[in-house]
Amino acid sequence: MILKELYSYQIQFHQPLTTKQVMKMHKLISANNHQMYLHQGQLIADAGHLPKLMSFFLFMDMDQPIILIIDGENVEVSYNELEKCWEEHIANTSCRKKYTESMMNANTSIIV
């Protein structure tokens, strides 16, 4: 049985992603049945919706880190794939929180 996981990462970019890299992110999400969200200041995007994902990267502030939240199975493997694709654009990245299915339940609030 594969456990569901929820991870959040803080990512600081030093240069914008290309359209091709954003498309690859969207394709990875669809292929792996993940839920992925991006947050920065007042910007929030569901990465499963390509127009919202593209808008997020057009309006994001390069001087501020983003928070990437991934929910699904084998989250770390998927994040490593994204990180490889983005490695030339990332200045710094860190995992903020990790939750497994056994740590989450209907009565628990979690911090991402």
N, C-alpha and C positions, 0 to 999 in steps of 0.2 A: 504494500500500500504506500503510495506517495503522499507525503504530507503537504498541505497547503502552507505557504509562507507569506510573510509581509515584511519587506525590507525597505528602508529609506536611506538614500544616499545624498550627500551634499557634494555638488560638482561646481567647480570654478573653471570657466572657459577663458582662454586667452585670445581666441579668435572664433568667429561664428562658424557654425556647421554649414556644410554645403547642402543643397537641396537633395542630392543623392544620399547623403548621410541621414537626413531626416526621413527620407523614404525608406531606407534600410531599417531604421528604428521602427517605423510603422509596420513594415513587413514582418519583422521579428516578433512583434507583439501579436499579430494575427496568427502567425505560424505556431506560436507556443501557448496560445490561449491564456495570455496574461492580461491583467488590468494594470495600466501604467498611467501615472499622473505626474505632471510637472507643476511646480509652484515657485513663484518668485514675486514678492511684494503683492501687488494686486492682480497679478496674472496667474491663472490656473487653467490647465489644459488636460483633457482626457486624451492621451496619446493614441487611443483607438480610433479617434476621429481625425482624419488627415487634415482637413481645413483648420481645425483648432490647433493641431500640432504645428502646422506651418506658421500660423499666426503667432503662436507663442514664441517661436524662434525669431520671428521678424521683430517683435516688440520687446524681447528680453533685454535687460541691462547687462552688458558684458562686464561691468565693474562689480556686479553682485553675484554671489553663487546662486544656483538653483537647487531646489529639493526635488529629487526623483523618487517616487514611491512605486514599488512594484509588488503586485499581489498575484500569486499563482504557485505553480510547482517549479522546482529547480530554479529559483530566482537568481541565485548567485551565478549559475552557468550563463543565464541570459544576460545578466549585467556584464559579465566578463566579455561576452561577444560585443556588446555595445561599446565597452571601454576600448577594446581593440580597434574598433571602427573609428572611434573618436580620439585616439591617443595623441595625435598631433595637435589637437585643438584644446585639450584639457591641461590646465595649469595645476590643478589639485583636485583630489577626490577622496572622500572618506565615507564609510558606512556609518550612519547615525544610529539606526535601530534595527534589530532583527527579532522577528517573532515567528514562532512555529505555530502550527494549528493547536497544539496542546496548550500553548500560552494564551490563546485567544478563546473567548467564549462570549456569549450574549450579554453577560453581566459585567464585562470588563471594558474600561476605557483604555485606549492605547495612545501613546504619544508617538508621532512619526517625525 
